[in-house]
């Protein structure tokens, strides 16, 4: 698409071609579901605290029951921006996803997961560092505060359902974060275990790599 086609297609400057591209992929997986959406208010660009413009939660199921499939909006270029047209990567080039098993103390929604994703965004927006497949990251504490959980770190892997897309602003990869224990984190950090091998082990329990705060070491 050239600049004139871009202007014609998104002429009112209020369009969100990046956001729409993400929604289009999610519609393929959840055609009959309206997600629970958490919007950043006020917006980060006008002094808000949350870098991500929004986070959506979809309800999904696997062999162990229901879980939340969470998707971010904001690591990639969401809105009309002529300077982003035709770039190789849309902004940071990815969005994050998170599959989370319901936890008794969460009541209705896993707000801790929303906070975790916004904290990861603060790190990315502040440092300019980005994430990619097989990266890992310490949470510097339990993934969910004020509860008994062994999960204290994360690794990143491409989401098995949401494939990389090419938008008018460039490529967007969907990276799923997966919660891991201190022992698993140290094994990865010391190179005793490769993440791809840990993935194989974890998938014996949960094919979709759903993070369960009650899980112990693999």
KACOR-V262580 format. One record per residue. N is the residue number from 1. PHI is phi in radians with two decimals (NA if undefined). PSI is psi in whole degrees, 0 to 359 (* if undefined). Layout:
n: <N/N>
phi: <PHI/PHI>
psi: <PSI/PSI>
This chain:
n: <1/2/3/4/5/6/7/8/9/10/11/12/13/14/15/16/17/18/19/20/21/22/23/24/25/26/27/28/29/30/31/32/33/34/35/36/37/38/39/40/41/42/43/44/45/46/47/48/49/50/51/52/53/54/55/56/57/58/59/60/61/62/63/64/65/66/67/68/69/70/71/72/73/74/75/76/77/78/79/80/81/82/83/84/85/86/87/88/89/90/91/92/93/94/95/96/97/98/99/100/101/102/103/104/105/106/107/108/109/110/111/112/113/114/115/116/117/118/119/120/121/122/123/124/125/126/127/128/129/130/131/132/133/134/135/136/137/138/139/140/141/142/143/144/145/146/147/148/149/150/151/152/153/154/155/156/157/158/159/160/161/162/163/164/165/166/167/168/169/170/171/172/173/174/175/176/177/178/179/180/181/182/183/184/185/186/187/188/189/190/191/192/193/194/195/196/197/198/199/200/201/202/203/204/205/206/207/208/209/210/211/212/213/214/215/216/217/218>
phi: <NA/-1.56/-1.11/-1.19/-1.12/-1.08/-1.11/-1.19/-1.24/-2.11/-1.14/-1.44/1.11/-1.91/-1.28/-2.28/-1.06/-1.22/-1.07/-1.08/-1.15/-1.17/-1.00/-1.08/-1.23/-1.20/-1.10/-1.18/-1.56/-2.17/-1.15/-2.06/-2.19/-1.66/-1.28/-1.44/-2.02/-1.96/-1.72/-1.36/-2.35/-1.29/-1.11/-1.00/-1.20/-2.02/1.79/-1.22/-1.56/-1.79/-1.14/-1.35/-1.18/-2.91/-2.45/-1.92/-2.04/-1.93/-1.62/-2.35/-2.41/-2.38/-1.12/-1.78/2.02/-1.41/-2.61/-1.74/-1.86/-1.84/-2.34/-1.63/-2.32/2.58/-1.28/-1.84/-1.35/-1.58/-1.93/-0.97/-2.77/-1.08/-1.22/-1.53/-1.05/1.35/-1.18/-1.15/-2.23/-1.42/1.00/-1.44/1.48/-2.71/-2.25/-1.74/-2.20/-2.67/-1.81/-2.23/-1.33/-0.95/-2.16/-0.92/-1.36/-1.34/1.14/-1.73/-2.22/-1.43/-1.10/-1.07/-1.21/-1.09/-1.11/-1.08/-1.12/-1.18/-1.14/-1.09/-1.14/-1.06/-1.09/-1.15/-1.17/-1.34/-1.66/1.41/-1.34/-2.11/-1.85/-2.61/-1.01/1.28/-1.28/-2.42/-2.71/-1.37/-1.57/1.02/2.60/-1.12/-1.03/-2.04/-1.24/1.04/-2.69/-1.57/-2.51/-1.55/-1.48/-2.33/-2.70/-2.42/-2.27/-2.09/-2.55/-1.10/-1.05/-1.27/-1.84/-1.64/-1.52/-1.01/-2.09/-1.90/-1.81/-1.14/-1.75/2.09/-1.29/-2.26/-1.80/-1.72/-1.82/-1.57/-1.64/-2.30/-1.32/-2.34/-1.48/-1.07/-1.10/-1.15/-1.07/-1.15/-1.14/-1.22/-1.07/-1.47/1.16/-1.28/-2.30/-1.58/-1.02/-1.08/-1.32/-1.14/-1.02/-1.04/-1.17/-1.18/-1.23/-1.17/-1.71/-2.50/-1.00/-1.53/0.98/-1.31/-1.41/-2.10/-1.05/-1.53/-1.25/-1.76/-1.02/-1.28>
psi: <128/176/323/320/321/314/321/318/322/50/332/359/4/5/161/73/327/316/314/325/321/313/322/321/321/328/330/327/321/68/338/23/131/117/161/123/135/113/146/118/123/167/146/324/343/28/6/162/341/115/326/133/329/161/128/143/124/148/129/172/148/195/342/3/204/149/168/134/110/137/135/159/113/342/336/168/112/328/173/125/104/327/339/350/128/10/157/319/141/105/246/351/12/164/155/147/162/122/120/128/137/142/134/320/353/343/261/308/152/78/333/325/323/314/320/315/321/324/320/322/321/320/313/314/326/318/336/359/145/168/157/174/137/9/159/159/129/143/353/38/179/147/323/121/158/40/162/104/145/356/118/6/177/155/167/137/151/134/132/341/323/107/161/135/155/115/175/343/1/185/142/121/140/112/122/133/145/128/137/163/170/318/317/318/314/325/322/314/321/359/22/330/137/146/321/330/323/323/313/319/315/327/348/332/321/104/323/6/49/130/125/115/341/356/143/186/144/*>
